[in-house]
Amino acid sequence: MLTYHASIVRHSRSFKFACNKPNSRFAAGAHIDSVRSTLWRLPVRPFPTVLMFLLMLALSSPAAAQQDGNWEALGESDGVAISRMQVEGSSVFAFRGEIVADVHIGKILTVFADGSQRRHWVDRYDEHGTLERGELSERYWIRFGLPFPIKDRDYVLQTNGRLDQDDQVFVATIESVDDARRPENDCCVRAMTYSTYYRFEALEGERTRMIVEVHTDPKGLLPDWLVNRIQRDWPSKTLGGLIRQAKKGDQPLYGPVADWHTP
């Protein structure tokens, strides 16, 4: 049975984001709730240094490009092709990463599906718990630990997977849901994944094409331009971590896809 990493709502190869339209928001709070991606790193620095850091990014940040639903190429990061898309009704971009990895798709899916391995490749992972699980689906909560004084984030997520034996493709979609079994609590700010999408395709020679697309908002006080700048690194960190973990040790092949690669 599959479990999944947080942060994926369409089963098509051309991903279109869900019609959840986030409103602009600036929430007050006792903490500096400033992270919109659970997977970014901002080291704790003296206050003047942080201000200088923000100012430098503000001066160098490009204006948001209006793409009318088209992906805009941003270049590569650690071998991952990065692009972004303007989402109607949102000032936070969607981001996309794509890479072809020299690793069997069965090892990728073993890591991706195993909740116990999340701590080894999911950035800022703290803990998670499963609420219910099916053969290719899971509803769960996940918490991400962030550096003081930023408050931790948590999500409640519904993940659905689909295996396409003919095309040798696995797709997983994830979105935030409400569930009374995991209400909001004082530990964290409840963040929102509007829509996230993973696609893994088996290629010849035991290579795997990996794609991730994400539109998420961890809520908070950081300006949108800074959130967008930080989140552009998320796809490369996510796919890179998954690849490294899949290559570690003797990962078994996930059964249903063990024979997908052609010689």
C-alpha positions in Angstrom: 0.0 0.0 0.0 1.3 3.4 -0.9 2.0 6.4 1.3 3.2 9.7 0.0 5.3 12.8 0.6 3.4 16.0 1.1 3.0 18.7 -1.4 0.1 17.0 -5.4 -4.9 17.5 -9.0 -5.1 16.5 -12.4 -4.3 13.1 -13.9 -3.4 14.6 -17.3 0.2 15.0 -18.5 -0.5 18.7 -19.1 -1.1 19.8 -15.5 -3.9 22.3 -14.8 -4.3 23.5 -11.3 -7.5 23.1 -9.3 -9.9 26.0 -9.2 -9.2 26.8 -5.5 -8.4 30.4 -5.7 -6.4 31.7 -2.7 -7.1 35.2 -1.6 -4.4 37.6 -0.7 -3.6 37.4 2.9 -1.4 38.7 5.7 -2.1 37.0 9.0 -1.0 38.5 12.3 0.4 36.3 15.0 2.8 36.0 17.9 5.3 34.2 15.7 7.0 35.3 12.5 4.9 33.1 10.3 6.8 33.8 7.2 7.4 30.6 5.3 5.2 29.7 2.3 7.1 26.6 1.4 7.6 23.9 4.0 10.7 22.9 2.2 12.8 26.1 2.2 15.7 27.0 4.5 16.2 30.4 6.0 19.0 30.4 8.6 18.6 32.3 11.8 20.6 35.5 11.6 20.8 38.7 13.6 17.9 41.0 12.8 19.9 43.6 10.8 21.4 40.9 8.6 17.9 39.5 7.9 16.7 43.0 6.9 19.7 43.4 4.5 19.0 40.0 3.0 15.4 40.9 2.3 16.4 44.2 0.8 18.9 42.6 -1.5 16.4 40.1 -2.7 13.8 42.9 -3.2 16.2 44.9 -5.4 17.1 41.8 -7.5 13.7 40.1 -7.8 12.3 40.3 -11.4 8.7 41.4 -12.0 6.2 38.6 -12.0 5.7 37.5 -15.6 2.1 36.9 -16.8 2.2 33.6 -18.5 -1.6 33.1 -19.1 -1.3 29.4 -18.0 1.9 28.7 -19.9 5.1 27.4 -18.1 8.0 29.9 -18.2 11.4 28.3 -18.3 13.8 29.5 -15.5 16.8 27.4 -16.3 18.3 24.4 -14.4 19.1 23.8 -10.8 21.2 20.7 -9.9 20.2 19.1 -13.2 16.5 19.8 -12.8 14.8 21.9 -15.4 12.8 24.6 -13.5 9.8 26.5 -14.8 7.0 28.6 -13.3 3.4 29.5 -14.1 1.1 32.4 -13.1 -2.0 30.9 -11.5 -5.2 33.0 -12.0 -6.3 34.5 -8.7 -3.0 33.9 -6.9 0.1 36.0 -6.5 2.1 32.9 -5.7 3.5 31.1 -8.7 3.2 27.4 -9.4 6.6 25.7 -10.0 7.6 22.7 -12.0 10.7 20.5 -12.1 11.7 17.8 -14.5 14.7 15.5 -14.7 15.7 12.2 -16.2 17.4 10.1 -13.5 19.7 7.1 -14.0 17.7 5.0 -11.5 15.0 2.2 -11.8 11.5 3.5 -11.5 10.9 0.7 -9.0 13.4 2.1 -6.6 12.0 5.6 -7.0 8.5 4.4 -6.1 9.7 2.3 -3.2 11.1 5.4 -1.6 8.2 7.6 -2.6 5.6 5.1 -1.3 7.3 4.4 2.0 6.4 6.8 4.7 9.2 5.6 7.0 11.7 6.9 4.5 10.3 10.5 4.4 12.7 11.6 7.1 15.6 10.7 4.9 14.7 12.8 1.9 11.9 15.3 2.7 13.4 18.6 3.6 12.3 19.9 7.1 10.3 16.7 7.8 9.4 16.5 11.5 6.6 13.8 11.8 3.5 12.5 10.1 0.6 10.2 10.8 -1.8 8.2 8.6 -5.5 8.8 9.0 -6.6 6.2 6.4 -5.1 4.3 3.6 -6.1 2.5 0.4 -4.1 0.5 -2.1 -3.1 3.6 -4.1 -4.3 6.4 -1.8 -3.7 7.9 1.6 -5.0 10.6 3.8 -2.5 11.8 6.3 -1.1 14.8 8.2 2.5 15.9 8.1 4.4 18.5 10.1 7.5 20.4 9.0 9.9 21.8 11.6 11.2 25.3 10.8 14.0 27.4 12.4 13.1 29.7 15.4 11.4 32.1 15.4 9.3 30.7 12.5 6.4 28.6 13.6 6.2 25.0 12.3 3.7 24.2 9.5 1.4 21.2 9.1 -0.8 19.9 6.4 -3.7 17.5 6.1 -3.5 15.9 2.7 -5.3 13.5 0.4 -3.1 11.6 -2.0 -4.3 9.5 -4.9 -2.1 7.4 -7.2 -2.6 5.8 -10.6 -0.6 3.2 -12.4 -0.6 3.1 -16.2 0.8 -0.2 -17.3 0.5 0.5 -21.0 2.5 3.7 -20.9 4.6 2.6 -17.9 3.7 5.8 -16.0 2.9 6.4 -12.3 1.0 9.6 -11.3 0.3 10.9 -7.8 -1.9 13.9 -7.0 -2.1 15.6 -3.6 -4.3 18.3 -2.2 -5.2 19.7 1.2 -8.3 18.6 2.9 -10.2 19.2 6.1 -10.4 16.2 8.5 -11.8 16.3 12.0 -9.3 13.7 13.1 -6.5 16.2 12.7 -7.9 19.7 13.7 -5.7 22.8 13.8 -3.7 23.1 17.0 -1.1 25.3 18.6 1.9 23.4 17.3 1.7 24.8 13.8 0.3 27.1 11.2 -2.1 25.1 9.0 -0.7 25.4 5.5 -2.4 24.8 2.2 -1.5 22.7 -0.8 -3.8 23.8 -3.6 -2.6 21.2 -6.0 0.6 19.1 -6.4 1.4 16.5 -9.1 4.1 13.9 -9.5 4.7 11.9 -12.7 7.2 9.1 -13.0 7.8 7.5 -16.4 10.0 4.4 -17.1 12.5 4.9 -19.9 14.9 2.5 -21.6 18.1 1.6 -19.8 16.6 1.8 -16.3 16.2 5.5 -16.5 13.2 7.4 -15.1 11.7 10.7 -16.2 10.5 12.6 -13.1 8.2 15.6 -13.0 6.8 17.5 -10.1 4.4 20.5 -10.2 3.3 22.3 -7.1 1.1 25.2 -6.0 1.2 25.6 -2.3 0.9 28.3 0.3 2.3 27.8 3.9 0.7 31.2 4.9 2.5 33.9 6.7 4.0 37.4 6.5 6.7 37.2 3.8 5.9 39.2 0.7 4.8 37.1 -2.3 7.9 38.0 -4.4 10.1 36.5 -1.8 8.0 33.4 -1.4 8.2 32.9 -5.2 12.0 33.4 -5.1 12.4 30.8 -2.4 9.9 28.3 -3.8 11.6 28.1 -7.2 14.3 25.8 -5.6 11.7 23.4 -4.2 11.4 21.1 -7.3 15.2 20.5 -7.5 15.5 19.8 -3.7 12.5 17.5 -3.8 13.5 15.4 -6.9 17.2 15.5 -6.0 16.5 14.1 -2.5 14.2 11.4 -3.9 16.9 10.3 -6.4 19.7 10.3 -3.7 17.6 8.2 -1.4 16.6 5.7 -4.2 20.3 5.1 -4.9 21.2 4.4 -1.3 21.7 0.9 -0.1 19.8 -1.9 -1.6 16.3 -0.4 -2.2 14.0 -3.1 -3.4 11.9 -2.6 -6.6 8.3 -1.7 -6.1 6.5 -4.8 -7.2 3.9 -3.6 -9.8 6.6 -1.7 -11.8 9.5 -4.1 -11.4 9.5 -5.1 -15.1 8.6 -1.8 -16.6 12.0 -0.9 -18.1 12.9 -2.4 -21.5 16.4 -3.8 -21.9 
